[in-house]
Amino acid sequence: MIELTLPFPPAVNNITAVVRGRKITSKRGREYRAAAVEMIQGQYRGSQIDGRLQVQITLVAPTRQKRDIDNYSKAVLDAITAAGVWDDDEQVDRIEIIRGEIRKPGAAVVTIQEVAA
């Protein structure tokens, strides 16, 4: 089992932008990914996981703002992919998203486990 603590992610609507008709990763999305990858590299030094996975994400929001918790997993999963913990988030067969407590500055606590074959 791997446990990672990442910065609180931007919502899926804020990680991409359309520029000249092309969809790109927004500045906010790039900044989040860079910060999350740096945190992941400080916490996980193991080899890349090749198997099927289950992931639990506990969102520790920084404020009481209303949030649809399903809008935050993409930034988290993409950052874990970019950090090389796994090859692709396609490996995730099960994902659970939990609304955690409210605490500044916010975080995403991620637990990764391999699924038995």
HELIX and SHEET records of a PDB file:
HELIX    1   1 VAL A   12  ASN A   14  5                                   3    
HELIX    2   2 LYS A   27  GLN A   43  1                                  17    
HELIX    3   3 ILE A   69  ASN A   71  5                                   3    
HELIX    4   4 SER A   73  ALA A   82  1                                  10    
HELIX    5   5 ASP A   89  GLN A   91  5                                   3    
SHEET    1   A 4 ILE A   2  LEU A   6  0                                        
SHEET    2   A 4 ALA A 107  GLU A 114 -1                                        
SHEET    3   A 4 LEU A  53  ALA A  61 -1                                        
SHEET    4   A 4 VAL A  92  ILE A 102  1                                        
SHEET    1   B 2 THR A  16  VAL A  19  0                                        
SHEET    2   B 2 ARG A  22  THR A  25 -1                                        
END                                                                             
